[in-house]
Structures are given as structure tokens and as C-alpha cells.
Amino acid sequence: MEGLSVKDLFFKYIRFLPVFILSLAAALFGAYVYLRYATPIYRASGNILIKNNQQGNSNQAVGDPKLNQLFLNQGAQSIQNEIEVLKSKPLMGRVVDSLHLQISYVAVGKIKSPNIYKQGPFLLTIFELTDSERAFVLNIRFSNNNQFVVNGDKTHFEFGQLFKNRFGVFRLDRNPFVGVGKEYTVSWQPTARVAASLAGGILVTP
């Protein structure tokens, strides 16, 4: 290697240039495909300040190690209690009911079927459920911008029209700001099941 000049090194490795270019192009194409079709996962975080009602008594206990330790233990237990509340299923149930997370909307595609929560061409309104403890799925196929069939049934319905099947009584309300695609899947789950799933994904640390 000591006898090789820069020119010699250039001509030695220039024959591998097509391989380098093809490898770079393949890597860029793979990154594009992944970003185009991968399902996005979002993370949200926040801080909560928990006030300690024992703060005044704790100041009075300065100088007594046993009392100080007692108040520290009470404060730690209070924080732990609040953590359990934040991760509790009843609290998650309130979140599910408030945001209507029992219903999920998926736009069926050939390669990717994204979740279109609050971004789809319609919303499902439930008037009656046959079994409120049982999850179900509605397959919605549109024949035009206003008519659709449900779960392969031959009967056509329109936006704003009530339709009934073995799961209950429903209606699709049109979102005029979003164009209608070909096929969608609407899933419904009981509040308790969705709340348990959300509670399992929450991390709370002091």
C-alpha cells in the first residue's frame, strides 16, 4: 500500500462505483417504501404536579428523624396512589367514552389499510346494539359517492338513512370535507375492552 498513489487507488476502486450507486439507490428506495406504507405510532407525554397536604406538618416535624420519615412515607404513598388512579381502567373508560374510541375506522387499500380516526368520509352513529358486550365489524362498500352496502348485503343504503342488521341499528353521517373511497371497515368494541388496552400502554413514573 505504501507504493500506491492516490491515482492508483482511484482506478483500483472506481470499478466498484456502480455497486455503490446501486446500493445507495436500493437503500433510499427501501426507506421511501417504509415511510410511505408503515403505520405511524405516536407518543404523548406530560407532567402532573401533585400537591402534598402534609407539607405543613412535615415542616413542623423538622428535627425529629422518625416523624420526617413518617411524612416522607406518606408522601410516597400518596404519589403511588395517584399513579394507580392515572393507570386505572375507570379513568381510561372515561377517556374512551369522551373520544368515542369504541369505534375505529379503517380505509381498506391494496397495500396499506390506515386507521382514519376522525379523518374519514363518514361517522357511524349507533342507535341500538343487539349485544353491548360483543365486538363486531361492519364492512362498508360504496357503489357511488352516496350509496353503500354493509357486510356484502345486496340492499343499498344512503348517508343519513337508518339500517339494521344482526348487530343493531346504525346510520352513516357524511363528512362533506373528505372524499369517499371504495371500501372501509368499521369496528366496534365494548368500552371496558378498549379501556383495558389503553391502560396497558400507559407509563407513569414519579
RATA-V111032 format. One line per field, one symbol per residue. phi: phi as a letter, one per 30 degrees, with the letter a starting at -180 (. if undefined). psi: psi as a letter, one per 40 degrees, with the letter a starting at -180 (. if undefined). burial: + if it has 24 or more other ideal C-beta (glycine too) atoms within 12 Angstrom, else -. A space follows every 10 residues. Layout:
BEGIN
phi = ???
psi = ???
burial = ???
END
This chain:
BEGIN
phi = .dddcddddd ddcddceedd dddddddddd ddddddcddd bcbbbacbcc dcdceddddd cejceddddd dddddddddd ddddddcdde ddddddddch ddcbcbddbd cbbddceibc dabccccacd bdccdabccc cccadbcabc hidddcbbei cdbbbdclcb accdcdcbdd cdbbbccbbe eddddddddd cccbbd
psi = ddehiddddd ddedeedddd dddddddddd ddddddeihi hihiiiihhh hheeddddde ehehdddddd dddddddddd ddddddeidd ddddddddef edhihhhhid dhgihfheei eiihhhdhhd heehiihhhh hhdaediiih feiehhiihe hiihaedahi ihhhheehih adiihhihii ddddddddde ehhhi.
burial = ---------- ---------- ---------- ---------- ---------- ---------- ---------- +---+----- -----+--+- -+--++---- +++++++--- ----++---+ ++++-+--+- -----+-+-+ ++-----+++ ------+-+- --+---+--+ ++-+-----+ +-++++++++ +-+++--++- -+----
END
